[in-house]
Amino acid sequence: MLSQEMPIPKSRSEGVLTFVFASIIILFAFLGMVNLCNRTALVSSSLWLVLITIILWSGSKTDGGFRKYLANRLGDLVGRRFVDAISQNAQPGEIRLGYKLLGHRVIQQIIAIEAIESIAWYTGQATDITKRDMNDWQVRLCVDHHDSDKSAKKRKLKHRKPDQDVYIIGPAMRKDLAEALGLSLVTFLRDAGAKLTQGEIPTSFIRQVQGRSDEI
């Protein structure tokens, strides 16, 4: 069995925002429960607890369960993110996304090498809105999900790639940093067995399949 690992950078500002958001949620949830027990500010406390419940439910649904949601937020806050690759008998295997915490490795996502469709880096919503570069470039990993129901739902919502899931690798950053991270990830995945080739645009690499490339 062969194994390789690549660290994924984190944004300190995003970690601080996660901490502040979590602190506010916990504090006001506690105060809301105290108010309900003391039968004071019943309406506002109830509405706040309902809002918190909706936020947690939505996050849990997106992440695949409440425990996974909490684990992901813990990783955002204090974990050291990484991607590793495991192959057996010199055959392409899989990559794993996760984080390290207190000597433990928490695996959040396992992806087959052959399911990797593309790697690309693009600007985010802030640049789209302001029409100027806001240093919000993100590296995106597109992966086949092989779920016909999910594809059908995405087509109804007019997703550009209904047959793929998109994973954001690393924080939003300047273009040069995103390019460096993207190229490092491409090299890492190629070493792990992924067959990626330059796309039509310089910020994309796409899967090579039987003499042709998937469209980005």
C-alpha positions in Angstrom: 0.0 0.0 0.0 1.3 3.4 -1.0 0.3 6.6 0.9 1.0 10.3 0.3 -0.3 13.4 2.1 -0.6 17.1 1.2 -1.5 19.9 3.7 -4.4 22.2 2.9 -4.1 25.8 4.0 -6.6 27.4 6.3 -7.8 31.0 6.7 -7.3 32.5 10.1 -10.1 34.9 9.5 -12.5 32.1 8.7 -11.5 30.3 11.9 -12.2 33.4 13.9 -15.6 33.9 12.2 -16.5 30.3 12.9 -15.5 30.7 16.6 -17.5 34.0 16.9 -20.6 32.4 15.2 -20.5 29.3 17.4 -20.1 31.4 20.5 -23.1 33.5 19.6 -25.2 30.5 18.9 -24.3 28.8 22.1 -24.7 31.9 24.3 -28.1 32.9 22.9 -29.4 29.3 22.9 -28.5 29.1 26.6 -30.2 32.5 27.3 -33.2 31.5 25.4 -33.6 28.3 27.3 -33.1 30.2 30.6 -35.8 32.6 29.6 -38.3 29.9 28.7 -37.6 28.2 32.1 -38.2 31.5 33.9 -41.2 32.2 31.6 -39.8 35.6 30.5 -39.5 36.9 26.9 -41.3 33.8 25.7 -41.9 35.0 22.1 -38.5 36.3 21.3 -36.7 33.4 23.0 -38.9 30.8 21.2 -38.3 32.5 17.8 -34.5 32.5 18.5 -34.5 28.9 19.4 -36.5 28.0 16.3 -34.0 30.0 14.2 -31.1 28.1 15.8 -32.8 24.8 15.2 -33.3 25.7 11.5 -29.6 26.6 11.1 -28.4 23.4 12.8 -30.9 21.3 10.8 -29.9 22.9 7.5 -26.2 22.4 8.2 -26.7 18.8 9.4 -28.7 18.0 6.2 -26.0 19.5 4.0 -23.2 17.7 5.8 -24.9 14.3 6.1 -25.9 14.3 9.8 -25.6 16.3 13.0 -22.5 14.5 14.3 -20.7 15.1 10.9 -21.9 18.7 11.0 -20.3 19.2 14.4 -17.1 17.4 13.3 -16.8 19.6 10.3 -17.3 22.8 12.3 -14.6 21.6 14.8 -12.3 21.0 11.9 -13.0 24.5 10.6 -12.2 25.9 14.0 -9.0 24.1 15.1 -8.2 21.2 12.8 -5.2 21.1 10.4 -6.7 20.2 7.0 -5.1 17.7 4.6 -5.7 15.5 1.6 -4.1 12.1 1.4 -4.0 9.4 -1.3 -3.9 5.7 -0.9 -3.2 3.2 -3.7 -2.7 -0.6 -3.7 -0.7 -2.8 -6.1 0.4 0.3 -8.0 -3.3 0.9 -9.1 -5.1 4.2 -8.5 -7.1 4.1 -5.3 -8.7 7.0 -3.5 -8.1 10.3 -1.9 -9.4 11.4 1.5 -10.2 14.9 2.7 -10.0 15.5 6.5 -8.2 17.2 9.3 -5.9 16.4 12.2 -6.7 17.3 15.8 -4.9 16.3 19.0 -3.0 13.5 17.1 -6.2 12.1 15.6 -7.0 12.0 11.9 -10.7 12.7 11.1 -11.7 11.6 7.5 -14.5 13.7 6.2 -14.7 12.6 2.6 -13.4 9.6 0.6 -13.2 10.0 -3.2 -12.2 7.4 -5.8 -9.4 8.6 -8.1 -11.4 7.6 -11.1 -14.3 9.8 -10.0 -12.3 13.0 -10.2 -13.6 15.0 -13.1 -11.7 18.3 -12.9 -9.6 20.7 -10.8 -10.1 24.5 -11.4 -9.8 27.8 -9.6 -12.2 30.6 -10.1 -13.2 33.9 -8.4 -16.1 33.9 -5.9 -19.3 35.8 -5.4 -17.7 39.0 -4.2 -15.9 39.4 -7.5 -19.0 38.5 -9.5 -21.0 41.2 -7.6 -18.4 44.0 -7.7 -17.1 43.1 -11.2 -13.5 43.5 -9.9 -11.0 41.0 -8.4 -11.7 40.8 -4.7 -9.0 38.2 -4.0 -11.7 35.5 -3.4 -10.3 32.9 -5.7 -11.1 29.3 -4.7 -9.8 25.9 -5.8 -12.6 23.6 -6.7 -12.5 19.8 -7.0 -15.4 18.3 -9.1 -16.2 14.6 -8.5 -18.7 12.2 -10.1 -21.3 11.4 -7.5 -23.1 8.5 -9.4 -26.5 9.4 -7.9 -29.2 9.7 -10.5 -31.7 11.2 -8.1 -29.2 13.9 -7.1 -28.5 14.6 -10.8 -32.2 15.0 -11.5 -32.6 17.5 -8.6 -29.6 19.5 -9.8 -30.9 19.6 -13.3 -34.1 21.1 -12.1 -32.1 23.8 -10.3 -30.1 24.3 -13.5 -26.7 23.3 -12.0 -23.9 23.6 -14.5 -22.6 20.1 -13.5 -25.5 18.0 -12.3 -23.6 14.8 -12.3 -20.7 16.1 -10.1 -20.3 17.3 -6.5 -18.0 20.2 -5.9 -15.5 20.4 -3.0 -13.8 23.7 -2.1 -10.2 23.0 -1.3 -8.7 25.7 1.0 -10.0 29.2 1.8 -10.7 32.1 -0.6 -7.4 33.8 -1.5 -5.4 35.8 -4.0 -5.2 34.5 -7.6 -1.5 33.7 -7.3 -2.0 31.7 -4.1 -5.0 29.8 -5.5 -2.9 29.0 -8.6 -0.1 27.7 -6.5 -2.5 25.5 -4.5 -4.3 24.3 -7.6 -1.1 23.3 -9.4 0.2 21.6 -6.3 -3.1 19.7 -6.0 -2.9 18.7 -9.7 0.6 17.3 -9.2 -0.5 15.5 -6.1 -3.5 13.9 -7.8 -1.4 12.9 -10.9 1.1 11.2 -8.6 -1.8 9.4 -7.0 -3.0 8.1 -10.4 -5.4 10.7 -11.7 -5.2 11.4 -15.4 -5.6 15.2 -15.6 -4.7 17.4 -18.6 -4.8 21.1 -19.2 -8.3 22.4 -19.9 -9.4 25.0 -22.4 -8.8 27.8 -19.9 -5.4 28.0 -18.0 -7.0 27.8 -14.6 -8.5 24.3 -15.2 -7.3 20.7 -15.5 -9.7 18.0 -16.6 -10.0 14.3 -16.7 -8.5 12.5 -19.7 -10.7 9.6 -20.9 -9.7 7.3 -23.8 -7.9 9.9 -25.9 -10.2 12.8 -25.1 -10.9 15.2 -22.3 -14.0 15.8 -20.3 -15.5 19.2 -20.9 -14.9 21.7 -18.1 
